[in-house]
Amino acid sequence: MSALLQKKRRSLAQELEKQLSARGMTIHWLPGTKDIWVRDFMPVRTASGRWISFRYEPWYLDGWSHLRTDYRRDMAPHVDLSVVYSNINLDGGNVVFSPSRRRVIISERIFWENPEREPKALVQELEQLLEAEVVLIPALSRRDDMTGHADGMVRFLNEDTVLGNTPVWDGALEADIRQACAHSGLATLDFPYYLEGWEAFFEEGTYLNYLETEKCILLQVYDSHTDQEAIALAERLFNKEIVPIPCKELAEDGGGLNCISWEV
């Protein structure tokens, strides 16, 4: 995780250290980052163990270069990895692997971020780089969803099943995502979601941006009426300990526990 988290969200950083330490895990605090969303600019690992570093130039950081971390320039000197660099513009939060890493879900925001590339050729190149079948899901407009990251919309439960946000309106995006997943042979289970006012503009509302470790699921909660429903369902679905982590302020910053973490 980014060392900036210890400054920006000290209580959260301390709680994460406490909970992970109690389960025999440690956090390495990465120096040199320009924001806390390490998932987005750090490399992604393929099934064979190869690391791919994509270009990190999201539209929402246009004019905010002081917040854009360049992995090759800013992070590679601190991380001992052999990395393959790609010029495809892709945030790590928009890369959701299945447990085997033979399937990967990416939202169609990938096309908006790479307008110079022909879509079919782009998907083929991604499949070669990631060593996985790419499953595309729809994304909201930039006005309605700043990042369009898949990790806030779906997560794999197993190779054939994904968790998706419970639709909050008839004809909502979630129904289109379910259909796209079904087209690729994936079943979708609804996971709780709550919506209050303009909070949907932020990450708040989705519980899917949890941090999964080998031993437990760190599940973000919001002090809301749906927290207990989300915890109870997670306990039924996962054969792992469920550890609720208060994340209301982190969600208001625009992300969740998966966004601020990167596993080696």
VENPESUL-V278806 format. One record per run of one state. SS is the DSSP state (2 for helix, 1 for strand, 0 for the rest). FROM is the first residue (numbers start at 1). TO is the last residue. Records with the same first field share a line. If there is no record, write none. Layout:
SS = FROM-TO / FROM-TO
//
This chain:
0 = 1-1 / 3-4 / 9-9 / 22-29 / 31-37 / 42-43 / 46-50 / 56-58 / 62-64 / 68-70 / 79-82 / 90-91 / 95-95 / 98-102 / 108-108 / 114-118 / 131-132 / 138-149 / 153-153 / 159-160 / 166-172 / 184-186 / 192-192 / 194-196 / 202-205 / 207-210 / 213-215 / 222-226 / 238-240 / 247-247 / 254-264
1 = 2-2 / 30-30 / 44-45 / 51-55 / 83-89 / 96-97 / 103-107 / 133-137 / 154-158 / 161-165 / 187-191 / 193-193 / 206-206 / 211-212 / 216-221 / 241-246
2 = 5-8 / 10-21 / 38-41 / 59-61 / 65-67 / 71-78 / 92-94 / 109-113 / 119-130 / 150-152 / 173-183 / 197-201 / 227-237 / 248-253
//
